[in-house]
Every structure is written in structure tokens, then in C-alpha cells.
Amino acid sequence: MSGRLFSLKSASLPVMLGALLHLFAFVPNGLNAGAGIMIGIGVIYLLLAIGLRRNYRWVAWLAFLAMTFGAVAAYIISGDGTAMHNAWYLTIATVDLVAAILLFVCLWRSVSPA
């Protein structure tokens, strides 16, 4: 069971959810420059999720760094706005943190033959 939980394919699910949250970040803020940046990050997260679904280990390293940085950045940004803005960015921070933890475990485990 734990083999399936800590796989790159399972780690792609929170990355994909993070991508969707980034793509729809204009909901709490409206369409502005910040939302444009978040949409760009969402596209990058989407590409990372696709790479994880294909079991590319090098993408897992990039995704781990992106999710770790993204969780910290979203947490910092979460205190700058309305209640909906704060909740949205705290959700992004949480999803990114979950993805980073899953990716850390996937990368920590030794590569074993399938």
C-alpha cells in the first residue's frame, strides 16, 4: 500500500491540484498582474504534474523545489488581503506543502527495480 502512496504518480495529484488553484487565483483577486503571474506558475505546475505522471525522476527534483518554495511564498502572500484571498493562498500553501512532503519521501526512498 505504501508503495502506491509514495509514488511519483500519486505525488502528481497535489501538484495538479496546486496547478488548478494557481490557474484560478484570479477568483479572489480579480484579473490583475498578480493573477497573471499565478496563471504562469499554474502552467508550470501543470507541466511538472505531467512529468510526474510519466515517472520522470528529474522532474520530481524540480517539482520538490518548486513546491517547497511555492508553499513558503503562498504562506507569506496569504496575509496581504481579504478573507477570501487569505484562505485561497493558505489552501495553496497547504497543497504545496503536502506535495513537497510526498515528493521528499519519493526522492528519499532508494530506486528499486519494478
VMD Tcl script that draws the C-alpha trace (Angstrom):
set ca {
  {0.00 0.00 0.00}
  {2.71 2.48 0.91}
  {4.41 1.74 -2.41}
  {1.44 3.19 -4.23}
  {1.01 6.12 -1.84}
  {4.60 7.27 -2.18}
  {4.97 7.13 -5.94}
  {5.58 9.90 -8.41}
  {2.13 9.33 -9.89}
  {0.45 9.83 -6.53}
  {2.59 12.91 -5.88}
  {1.34 14.36 -9.15}
  {-2.18 14.69 -7.73}
  {-1.47 17.50 -5.23}
  {0.78 19.15 -7.83}
  {-2.16 19.07 -10.24}
  {-4.47 20.48 -7.57}
  {-1.92 23.23 -6.89}
  {-1.85 23.99 -10.60}
  {-5.63 24.37 -10.68}
  {-5.58 26.63 -7.62}
  {-2.94 28.79 -9.30}
  {-4.83 28.90 -12.61}
  {-7.95 30.15 -10.82}
  {-6.13 32.57 -8.49}
  {-7.97 35.42 -10.21}
  {-11.13 34.39 -8.31}
  {-10.27 36.12 -5.01}
  {-8.27 38.97 -6.55}
  {-9.73 39.71 -9.96}
  {-7.70 39.90 -13.13}
  {-4.55 41.84 -12.31}
  {-0.79 41.43 -12.69}
  {-0.61 39.13 -9.66}
  {-3.22 36.84 -11.18}
  {-1.23 36.76 -14.42}
  {1.86 35.62 -12.55}
  {-0.17 32.95 -10.74}
  {-1.56 31.68 -14.05}
  {2.00 31.36 -15.38}
  {3.02 29.43 -12.27}
  {-0.05 27.25 -12.68}
  {1.02 26.30 -16.21}
  {4.49 25.38 -14.91}
  {2.92 23.26 -12.15}
  {0.73 21.58 -14.76}
  {3.81 20.66 -16.81}
  {5.51 19.34 -13.67}
  {2.46 17.19 -12.88}
  {2.55 15.73 -16.39}
  {6.23 14.87 -15.94}
  {5.47 13.22 -12.61}
  {2.67 11.16 -14.18}
  {5.28 9.89 -16.66}
  {7.59 8.92 -13.76}
  {10.41 11.30 -14.68}
  {12.58 11.38 -11.58}
  {14.40 14.56 -12.66}
  {11.03 16.33 -12.80}
  {10.41 15.20 -9.22}
  {13.51 17.14 -8.11}
  {12.29 20.27 -9.89}
  {8.77 19.80 -8.53}
  {10.08 19.31 -4.99}
  {11.97 22.60 -5.15}
  {9.01 24.40 -6.75}
  {6.51 23.06 -4.20}
  {8.76 23.92 -1.25}
  {9.35 27.46 -2.49}
  {5.68 27.79 -3.50}
  {4.41 26.77 -0.07}
  {6.57 29.38 1.65}
  {5.69 32.09 -0.89}
  {1.94 31.38 -0.70}
  {2.05 31.46 3.09}
  {3.79 34.84 3.03}
  {1.31 36.24 0.49}
  {-1.69 34.91 2.44}
  {-1.62 37.77 4.94}
  {-1.98 40.57 2.41}
  {-5.64 40.75 1.54}
  {-9.25 39.95 2.16}
  {-10.51 36.85 3.96}
  {-11.11 35.02 0.68}
  {-7.64 35.97 -0.57}
  {-6.06 34.72 2.66}
  {-8.00 31.44 2.60}
  {-7.15 30.86 -1.08}
  {-3.43 31.35 -0.55}
  {-3.38 29.30 2.66}
  {-5.01 26.50 0.68}
  {-2.30 26.82 -1.98}
  {0.38 26.76 0.74}
  {-1.13 23.62 2.28}
  {-1.44 21.78 -1.02}
  {2.12 22.73 -1.99}
  {3.39 21.53 1.38}
  {1.62 18.18 1.01}
  {3.09 17.80 -2.48}
  {6.57 18.70 -1.21}
  {6.33 16.10 1.57}
  {5.17 13.38 -0.84}
  {7.94 14.26 -3.27}
  {10.52 14.28 -0.48}
  {9.53 10.75 0.53}
  {9.55 9.60 -3.11}
  {13.01 11.05 -3.66}
  {14.37 9.84 -0.33}
  {13.50 6.21 -0.99}
  {16.08 4.33 -2.93}
  {15.37 3.50 -6.51}
  {14.32 -0.13 -6.64}
  {13.64 -2.21 -9.72}
  {9.97 -2.55 -10.55}
}
mol new
graphics top color blue
foreach p $ca { graphics top sphere $p radius 0.5 }
foreach p [lrange $ca 0 end-1] q [lrange $ca 1 end] { graphics top cylinder $p $q radius 0.2 }
display resetview
